[in-house]
Amino acid sequence: MPSESSPRLEWFETEDGSRTLRDLELNVTYRSSHGAQTESQHVFVNPVAGRKESLKVFEFGFGLGTNFVELRRAHPGPFTYKAVEHRPLPRVWEDVLGWDATLPLKVGGVQLEVQCKEFAMVELESDFDVVFHDPFGPSANPDAWSVEVFEREFNALSPHGILLTYSSAGHVRRALEDVGFRVLKRPGPGRKREVIAALKSDAARELWAL
């Protein structure tokens, strides 16, 4: 597993009282400084938690594991959670999740597996209900917001699938539409004006809380 010694990181408290990390080298935060927990719940978890008895989730950008933690709190049924993170933080994951990141996590009906590699190296299945697209933003990580990435995520979703992300930038919306997504703008949390939900089909809208 790659080392986490290279990123220079510091914890800080966000406006809703929850904590996140700041990457001092890239000058980015892992979650919003205006409310880390609020952002995770509003953008990613609330639209999907409890909407199906079981869920199969893929996350691009596992980060601190915040979205996984919040989904585990909110979703009443079993779920499988697969993620990719090219800047792994095993000591943080052990502290936050109580999890040895060298092993898949299985607790009750919850299964977690994080692949510590570049997204291009990940083999994706084609039956995910949900994609959490949550890498660092386009300015810090432009390759993560390309048509090629979104096309792979589109193909990884089942026909009723949904992709959720915090960015509503015009080029992000256009890239999602170019690969076939039906893009919806949603009100953002806190000071953020808008976020995106992207559906694989029109019929998918009836399933999720949008």
C-alpha positions in Angstrom: 0.0 0.0 0.0 1.3 3.5 -0.8 2.6 5.5 2.1 0.6 8.5 3.6 3.9 10.1 4.7 4.1 12.5 1.7 0.9 14.6 2.1 1.2 17.3 4.7 -2.1 17.3 6.5 -3.7 19.1 9.4 -7.1 18.6 11.2 -9.4 21.5 11.7 -13.0 22.1 12.9 -15.5 23.1 10.3 -18.5 25.4 10.8 -20.9 22.6 11.8 -18.6 21.3 14.5 -17.3 18.3 12.5 -13.7 17.9 11.6 -11.9 17.4 8.3 -8.3 17.5 7.0 -6.5 20.2 5.0 -3.8 19.1 2.5 -1.2 21.8 3.0 0.7 20.9 -0.2 -2.4 21.1 -2.5 -4.1 23.8 -0.4 -7.4 21.8 -0.5 -9.7 20.4 2.2 -11.1 16.9 2.2 -14.6 18.2 3.1 -16.1 21.7 3.1 -14.8 24.1 5.7 -18.4 25.4 6.0 -19.5 22.0 7.4 -17.8 18.7 6.7 -20.6 16.4 8.0 -23.3 18.6 6.5 -21.8 18.5 3.1 -21.4 14.7 3.2 -25.0 14.2 4.3 -26.6 16.7 1.9 -24.6 16.0 -1.3 -24.1 12.2 -1.1 -26.0 10.4 1.6 -29.5 11.9 2.0 -30.5 11.3 -1.7 -29.9 7.5 -1.4 -30.1 6.3 2.2 -33.1 4.1 2.8 -34.3 4.4 -0.8 -33.6 0.7 -1.5 -33.4 -2.2 0.9 -29.8 -2.8 -0.1 -27.3 -0.6 -1.9 -24.2 -1.1 -4.0 -22.0 2.0 -3.9 -18.8 3.0 -5.8 -16.9 6.0 -4.6 -14.2 7.8 -6.5 -12.1 9.5 -3.8 -12.6 7.7 -0.5 -10.6 10.4 1.3 -11.2 10.2 5.1 -14.1 7.8 4.7 -16.7 10.4 5.7 -19.3 9.4 3.2 -19.0 5.8 4.2 -19.4 6.7 7.9 -22.4 8.9 7.2 -24.1 6.3 4.9 -23.6 3.6 7.6 -25.4 5.9 10.1 -28.2 6.7 7.8 -29.0 3.6 5.7 -31.1 1.0 7.6 -30.3 -1.9 5.4 -27.2 -3.7 4.1 -24.9 -2.2 1.6 -21.7 -2.9 -0.3 -19.2 0.0 -0.6 -16.3 -0.1 -3.0 -14.0 2.8 -3.4 -10.7 4.0 -4.9 -8.2 6.3 -3.3 -4.8 7.1 -4.8 -3.6 9.0 -1.7 -4.4 6.4 1.0 -4.5 7.4 4.6 -4.3 4.1 6.5 -3.6 5.7 9.9 -6.5 8.1 9.6 -8.8 5.2 8.5 -7.7 3.2 11.5 -8.5 6.1 13.8 -11.8 7.2 12.2 -13.1 3.8 11.2 -11.3 1.4 13.5 -10.3 -0.4 10.4 -7.1 -2.1 9.2 -7.1 -0.9 5.6 -5.1 -3.9 4.4 -8.3 -6.0 4.7 -11.8 -5.7 3.4 -14.3 -4.7 6.2 -17.3 -6.8 6.8 -19.6 -5.9 9.7 -23.1 -7.3 9.7 -24.6 -6.4 6.3 -22.0 -3.8 5.5 -19.0 -4.5 3.3 -16.2 -2.1 2.5 -13.3 -2.4 0.1 -10.9 0.4 -0.8 -8.5 0.0 -3.7 -5.4 2.2 -3.3 -4.5 2.9 -6.8 -5.2 5.2 -9.7 -8.8 5.2 -11.0 -7.6 4.1 -14.5 -6.3 0.9 -13.0 -9.5 -0.1 -11.3 -11.7 -2.7 -12.8 -15.3 -1.6 -12.4 -18.4 -3.8 -12.4 -21.6 -2.7 -14.1 -24.3 -3.0 -11.4 -23.7 -0.2 -9.0 -26.8 1.6 -7.7 -24.8 4.7 -6.7 -21.6 6.5 -7.6 -20.2 9.1 -5.2 -17.9 11.2 -7.3 -15.8 12.8 -4.7 -12.2 13.5 -5.7 -10.5 16.8 -5.1 -12.0 19.5 -7.2 -11.3 20.3 -10.9 -8.6 22.9 -10.2 -6.6 20.5 -8.0 -7.3 17.3 -9.8 -8.6 18.1 -13.4 -8.0 14.5 -14.7 -10.7 13.2 -12.3 -13.4 15.3 -14.0 -12.9 14.2 -17.6 -15.3 12.7 -20.1 -13.3 9.5 -19.9 -13.8 9.2 -16.1 -17.5 10.0 -16.3 -18.0 7.5 -19.1 -16.5 4.7 -17.0 -18.8 5.7 -14.1 -21.8 5.8 -16.4 -21.1 2.3 -17.6 -20.6 1.1 -14.0 -24.1 2.0 -13.0 -27.2 -0.1 -13.3 -30.1 1.3 -15.4 -31.7 3.0 -12.3 -28.3 4.3 -11.1 -27.4 7.8 -9.9 -24.1 9.7 -9.7 -23.8 12.4 -7.0 -21.1 15.1 -6.8 -20.5 18.4 -5.1 -19.3 20.3 -8.2 -21.8 22.1 -10.4 -19.2 23.7 -12.7 -20.4 24.1 -16.3 -17.7 21.9 -17.8 -18.6 19.2 -15.3 -22.3 19.3 -16.3 -21.4 19.2 -19.9 -19.0 16.3 -19.5 -21.7 14.3 -17.7 -24.3 15.1 -20.4 -21.8 14.1 -23.1 -21.6 10.5 -21.8 -25.4 10.2 -21.5 -26.3 11.3 -17.9 -29.5 13.2 -17.2 -28.1 16.0 -15.1 -30.1 17.7 -12.3 -29.0 20.7 -10.3 -29.9 20.5 -6.6 -29.7 23.2 -3.9 -26.3 23.0 -2.2 -25.6 22.8 1.5 -24.7 25.9 3.5 -23.1 28.6 1.4 -22.8 26.4 -1.7 -25.4 27.3 -4.3 -25.8 24.1 -6.3 -24.7 20.5 -6.5 -25.3 17.8 -9.1 -27.3 14.6 -9.3 -26.8 12.7 -12.6 -29.2 9.9 -13.5 -28.5 7.1 -15.9 -32.1 7.1 -17.0 -35.2 9.2 -16.6 -36.9 6.4 -14.7 -34.2 6.6 -12.1 -35.6 9.9 -10.8 -38.5 8.1 -9.1 -36.2 6.0 -7.0 -34.0 8.6 -5.3 -34.8 11.5 -2.9 -34.1 14.5 -5.2 
